[in-house]
Amino acid sequence: MSIIVAVTKRGRTVVAADTLYLTGSHKDYASDLVGRAKVSRIGSSLIGMTGWSLYQNIFDHYFSRLRRVPTLKDEASIFEFFLQFLKSLRDRYPFIKEQREGADSPFSDLDSSFLIANRHGVFDVHGNLTVWKHKDFCAIGSGAPYAYGAAHVLYEQLGSAKEIAVRSVEAATRFDDGCGGPVETFMIK
């Protein structure tokens, strides 16, 4: 229940996200929480995650124990990182139940989605570990269908990656009940 959008245009990449956190029927906003953001800077990458809020705690814990920051430069290196992350979920975090993508699927499911943006591009990681690189824009979270529609229409109309990303998040927060709050933006350095 979130929306995170990355837009690349004219050599600039901007990631934008809503700031609403839902735990059951309880709402919190990033401005009321200390150290919470749906997008984190890990090394030279921005990593956004949607799904269970607990994943942020797990991700922070997992990264704090790594000896070196992973290089997330292409689909293969990102896939390898998430394979190790999935293995760690099973080994280190016994409170996580085994998830399945669908009743007939043979694949595990992280039950969350991830967006990675860096100087090498914009990638999304689906719950089943499928990794895709995107050319112009990408959206993850419950508001993604609305954000994709907005980004598709706005991409040729607007010149700024930031404006496209922000307006796409705003469309999702307007129409998806799992998205809300002010928009946060992050730039790729």
C-alpha positions in Angstrom: 0.0 0.0 0.0 2.3 2.7 -1.3 3.4 4.4 -4.5 7.0 4.9 -5.6 7.8 6.3 -9.0 11.1 6.8 -10.8 11.4 8.9 -13.9 14.4 9.4 -16.2 14.4 12.3 -18.6 17.1 14.4 -20.2 19.8 12.6 -18.3 18.2 13.1 -14.8 16.5 10.5 -12.7 14.1 11.4 -9.9 12.4 9.0 -7.5 9.2 10.2 -5.8 7.1 8.5 -3.1 4.1 9.0 -1.0 4.6 9.2 2.8 1.6 7.3 4.2 2.3 4.2 6.3 -0.5 1.8 7.0 -0.5 -0.8 9.7 -3.9 -2.4 9.6 -6.3 0.5 9.8 -3.8 2.7 11.6 -2.2 5.6 9.6 1.2 7.2 10.2 3.1 9.6 8.0 6.8 9.9 7.5 6.8 13.4 9.1 5.5 11.8 12.4 8.1 9.0 12.4 11.8 9.2 13.1 14.0 7.8 10.4 11.3 6.5 8.1 11.3 6.9 4.4 10.0 4.6 1.7 13.2 5.3 -0.3 16.7 4.8 1.2 20.1 5.6 -0.1 22.3 2.5 -0.1 25.7 3.3 -1.5 25.1 5.1 -4.8 21.6 3.6 -5.2 18.2 4.7 -4.1 16.1 1.7 -3.0 12.4 2.0 -2.5 10.2 -0.7 -1.2 6.4 -1.3 -1.0 4.5 -4.0 0.8 4.8 -4.9 4.5 6.3 -2.0 6.6 8.3 -4.6 8.5 10.5 -5.0 5.4 12.1 -1.6 6.1 13.3 -2.9 9.5 14.5 -6.1 8.0 16.2 -4.4 5.1 18.0 -1.9 7.5 19.1 -4.8 9.7 20.2 -6.9 6.7 22.3 -4.0 5.3 23.8 -3.1 8.6 25.4 -6.6 8.7 26.8 -6.6 5.1 30.5 -6.3 4.9 30.3 -4.3 1.7 27.6 -2.4 -0.1 26.4 -4.4 -3.1 26.9 -3.1 -6.6 23.5 -3.0 -8.1 24.4 -2.1 -11.7 22.4 -4.5 -13.9 19.6 -7.1 -13.8 22.1 -9.9 -13.0 23.7 -8.2 -10.0 20.4 -7.1 -8.6 19.0 -10.7 -9.0 22.0 -12.1 -7.3 21.6 -9.6 -4.4 17.9 -10.5 -3.9 18.7 -14.3 -4.1 21.0 -13.7 -1.1 18.4 -11.5 0.6 15.7 -14.2 0.1 18.1 -16.9 1.6 18.8 -14.6 4.5 15.1 -14.1 5.1 14.7 -17.8 5.5 17.8 -18.3 7.7 17.8 -15.2 9.9 14.2 -14.1 10.2 12.2 -17.2 11.3 9.1 -15.2 11.8 8.6 -14.8 8.1 6.3 -17.4 6.6 7.0 -19.0 3.2 5.0 -17.1 0.6 3.9 -18.4 -2.8 3.2 -16.2 -5.8 0.0 -18.0 -6.6 -1.8 -21.3 -5.8 -0.2 -23.0 -8.8 3.1 -21.2 -8.8 6.3 -23.0 -8.0 8.0 -19.7 -7.0 8.5 -18.1 -3.6 7.2 -14.6 -3.2 8.7 -11.8 -1.2 5.2 -10.3 -0.9 6.8 -6.9 -1.5 8.2 -5.0 -4.5 11.4 -3.0 -4.8 12.6 -0.2 -7.0 16.3 0.5 -7.5 17.6 3.7 -9.2 21.2 4.6 -9.8 23.5 5.9 -12.5 23.1 2.5 -14.3 19.3 2.9 -14.6 16.0 2.2 -13.0 15.1 -1.4 -12.0 12.1 -3.0 -10.3 12.2 -6.3 -8.4 8.8 -8.1 -8.3 7.9 -10.3 -5.4 8.9 -13.4 -7.3 12.4 -11.9 -7.9 11.8 -11.0 -11.5 14.1 -8.0 -12.2 13.4 -5.6 -15.0 15.3 -2.5 -16.2 13.1 0.4 -17.3 13.8 3.0 -19.9 11.7 6.1 -19.1 9.7 5.5 -15.9 8.7 2.8 -13.4 6.1 2.6 -10.6 5.7 0.1 -7.8 3.0 -0.3 -5.1 -0.7 -0.4 -4.9 -1.0 3.0 -6.7 1.2 1.9 -9.6 -1.6 1.6 -12.2 -2.6 5.2 -11.6 1.0 6.4 -11.6 1.8 4.5 -14.8 -1.1 6.1 -16.5 -0.1 9.6 -15.4 3.5 9.1 -16.3 2.6 7.8 -19.7 0.5 10.9 -20.5 2.9 13.4 -18.8 6.2 12.1 -20.2 5.9 13.8 -23.6 4.1 16.9 -22.2 6.5 17.9 -19.4 10.2 18.4 -19.6 11.1 17.8 -16.0 11.7 14.3 -14.6 10.9 15.6 -11.1 7.5 17.2 -12.2 6.5 13.9 -14.0 7.4 11.8 -10.9 5.7 14.1 -8.4 2.5 14.4 -10.5 2.4 10.6 -11.1 2.6 10.0 -7.3 -0.1 12.7 -6.8 -2.4 10.8 -9.2 -1.9 7.6 -7.3 -2.6 9.3 -3.9 -5.7 10.8 -5.4 -7.2 7.6 -6.6 -5.7 4.7 -4.6 -6.8 4.4 -0.9 -3.5 2.9 0.1 -1.5 5.9 -0.9 -1.4 9.4 0.7 0.5 12.2 2.4 3.0 14.7 1.0 5.3 13.6 -1.8 9.0 13.1 -1.1 11.5 13.3 -3.9 15.1 12.0 -4.3 17.6 12.7 -7.0 20.2 10.4 -8.4 23.6 11.9 -7.8 
